[in-house]
Structure formats: structure tokens, C-alpha cells
Amino acid sequence: MGFQIGDIVISAPGSGQATRSTYVTAGFITNPRGGRDVKLLRKAPSAHGGYSGLQTHESKLRSVERPVFKPGSKVLVEGFKGVFMSFERGGEVVRVMLAPRRRAFTGLGFIDIGPAVARVSYALFVIENCKV
């Protein structure tokens, strides 16, 4: 099928889901029959946050979008503003330059945090920046 890590997909009927759901591909696994299964992630629908995932055969998925991030694109990492820099080798991890920021600490006041490079799982990065 040609899926890549970070692709946004929708589960098709018969994938073990009661309803269609949108996911991001997080990896690939060889199943016991020798076929290729896809590891999928999405934000958990509960109010508690977190993520939910599943593993299914790629034939039970339909591609929705393949996000494209270019160097200099404005992005978020765990709610912090930053700028997309690059993919690391293999494409499973991205580098983002986080903007300088201030953080309040009880009893200490504010602490300035300078710019820093963050390494982020590409699947989680897509979930946050593409509103999956």
C-alpha cells in the first residue's frame, strides 16, 4: 500500500473498530502470517488525555493525508512554539527548534528558558500539528 510513518489514515470496516477512526501510522510489524501490520496512534478520546493505539493489516486502512513539513514551518511540541528543522535518518524522529520562553515557578517567580532543539517522535508530532 505504501504507507509511511506519519501518514494520516482512516480505519476501514472490518479493522476491529466499531466506527471509523482517524489515526497516524507509528510503525510497522511483520505479523505471524508474514504480512505487514501497521502500528497506529491517535489522541485518546477521553478527557484525561493520553493516546490510544492499535495494530492492523495495512489493507484495512485508507490513506487520508501525508503531511509535509518544511524547514522553517511553525509548529508545536507539547504546546510549546517552535520551528521545524529536519528529519533524523530513518524519518521516525524530527528535530524542532523551540522558541525561548518563560516559565512561572511558585515562590521563585519566572525563569527564562532559552531556545533549544527537541527530538520528537514523528507520529506524535503529526498528531499535535495536524489535529488528528
C-alpha positions as CSV (number, residue, x, y, z in Angstrom):
1,M,0.0,0.0,0.0
2,G,2.9,2.3,0.5
3,F,2.2,3.8,3.9
4,Q,4.9,5.8,5.7
5,I,5.4,6.7,9.3
6,G,3.4,9.9,9.9
7,D,0.7,9.2,7.3
8,I,-2.8,10.1,8.4
9,V,-5.1,7.1,7.8
10,I,-8.7,6.1,8.5
11,S,-9.6,2.6,9.6
12,A,-11.9,0.8,7.2
13,P,-14.8,-1.5,8.1
14,G,-13.6,-4.9,9.5
15,S,-10.5,-3.4,11.1
16,G,-11.7,-4.3,14.6
17,Q,-13.2,-0.9,15.2
18,A,-16.9,-0.3,15.7
19,T,-16.6,3.1,13.9
20,R,-14.2,4.6,11.5
21,S,-11.4,6.4,13.3
22,T,-8.5,8.6,12.2
23,Y,-5.0,7.5,13.2
24,V,-1.4,8.3,12.4
25,T,1.0,5.5,11.3
26,A,3.6,5.0,14.0
27,G,5.5,1.9,12.8
28,F,5.4,-1.4,11.0
29,I,5.5,-5.0,12.3
30,T,5.6,-8.4,10.5
31,N,2.6,-10.4,11.6
32,P,2.6,-14.2,12.2
33,R,1.4,-14.9,8.7
34,G,4.3,-12.9,7.2
35,G,2.2,-9.9,6.2
36,R,2.9,-6.3,7.2
37,D,0.8,-4.8,10.1
38,V,0.7,-1.1,10.8
39,K,1.0,0.3,14.4
40,L,-1.4,3.2,14.7
41,L,-1.8,6.1,17.2
42,R,-4.3,8.8,18.0
43,K,-5.2,11.1,20.8
44,A,-7.4,9.3,23.3
45,P,-11.0,10.5,23.1
46,S,-11.2,10.7,26.9
47,A,-10.9,13.9,28.9
48,H,-7.8,12.5,30.6
49,G,-5.6,12.9,27.6
50,G,-3.0,10.4,26.5
51,Y,-3.0,8.2,23.4
52,S,-4.7,5.1,22.2
53,G,-3.4,2.7,19.6
54,L,-3.9,-0.4,17.7
55,Q,-2.3,-2.7,15.2
56,T,-4.0,-3.8,12.0
57,H,-3.2,-5.1,8.5
58,E,-2.5,-2.2,6.0
59,S,-5.2,-3.5,3.7
60,K,-7.8,-2.4,6.3
61,L,-6.6,1.3,6.1
62,R,-7.3,4.1,3.8
63,S,-4.9,7.0,3.3
64,V,-6.2,10.4,4.2
65,E,-3.1,12.6,4.0
66,R,0.7,12.6,4.0
67,P,1.7,15.7,6.0
68,V,4.6,17.8,4.7
69,F,6.7,19.9,7.0
70,K,9.4,22.2,5.5
71,P,12.4,23.7,7.4
72,G,11.1,26.9,9.0
73,S,7.5,25.8,9.4
74,K,5.9,27.0,12.6
75,V,4.9,24.0,14.8
76,L,4.1,23.0,18.4
77,V,5.8,20.5,20.6
78,E,3.8,19.7,23.7
79,G,2.2,23.1,23.4
80,F,5.5,25.0,23.1
81,K,6.1,27.1,19.9
82,G,8.9,26.1,17.7
83,V,10.2,25.8,14.1
84,F,10.6,22.6,12.2
85,M,14.2,21.9,11.4
86,S,14.7,18.4,9.9
87,F,14.0,14.7,10.0
88,E,16.6,12.4,11.5
89,R,17.8,9.4,9.5
90,G,15.0,6.9,9.0
91,G,12.3,9.5,9.3
92,E,10.9,8.3,12.6
93,V,12.2,11.3,14.6
94,V,12.1,15.1,13.8
95,R,14.1,18.0,15.2
96,V,12.4,21.2,16.2
97,M,14.0,24.4,17.4
98,L,11.9,25.5,20.4
99,A,11.4,29.2,20.9
100,P,12.7,31.0,24.0
101,R,10.0,31.1,26.7
102,R,9.3,32.0,30.4
103,R,8.0,29.6,33.0
104,A,6.5,30.5,36.3
105,F,7.6,28.6,39.4
106,T,5.7,29.0,42.7
107,G,7.8,31.0,45.1
108,L,10.6,31.6,42.6
109,G,8.9,33.9,40.1
110,F,9.7,33.5,36.4
111,I,12.7,31.6,34.8
112,D,13.8,32.3,31.3
113,I,14.4,29.2,29.1
114,G,16.5,29.8,26.0
115,P,16.0,28.3,22.6
116,A,16.6,24.5,22.5
117,V,16.5,21.7,20.0
118,A,13.9,19.0,20.7
119,R,13.8,15.5,19.3
120,V,10.3,14.3,18.8
121,S,8.6,11.1,17.5
122,Y,7.3,11.9,14.1
123,A,3.9,10.2,14.8
124,L,3.3,12.2,17.9
125,F,4.5,15.4,16.1
126,V,1.9,14.8,13.4
127,I,-0.9,14.2,15.9
128,E,-0.2,17.5,17.6
129,N,0.4,19.6,14.5
130,C,-2.3,18.2,12.2
131,K,-5.0,18.0,14.8
132,V,-5.6,14.2,14.4
